[in-house]
Amino acid sequence: MPLKFSRRIDFPMVDLAGIVYYPVFWDLAHRFFELSWDEICGIGYPHIIQELRLGFPAVKNECEFIAPLKYGDVVTCKLWISEIGTKSCTWKYEFTNQNDEKIWEANVVTVCVDMNTLESVIIPENLKKGLASCSHD
């Protein structure tokens, strides 16, 4: 089941035109990615990195900007896992505004790595099971 997270667009997130500056979309996506681990696997991302010594860096990003987000808007992120491999998974992001208008969508492929060596490793079964539970409707 996809997850949903929402937050207001604050002043430091916009440019002189009063719209969200494009790198902020990726920052928001990563913040929602980190929040999702507690929901998906019952383990916080800081614990995964610091205690389990695993990371999931992005190796491929694709996105489409559909409409602007403005200062004071509320962005909702619908997030799910579309594909899980042995060592990688594909995250899907769909951002909408407070009027439920689609604003942005993205695909991000992450690879499970050993944080000590930064070499790719097999996704542990308990994490893989959680990730698999976060599929699209």
Beta strands, then each sheet from edge to edge (+ up, - down):
strand 1: 3-8
strand 2: 54-55
strand 3: 58-65
strand 4: 74-84
strand 5: 88-96
strand 6: 102-111
strand 7: 113-114
sheet 1: 1+ 4- 5+ 6- 3+
sheet 2: 2+ 7-
end
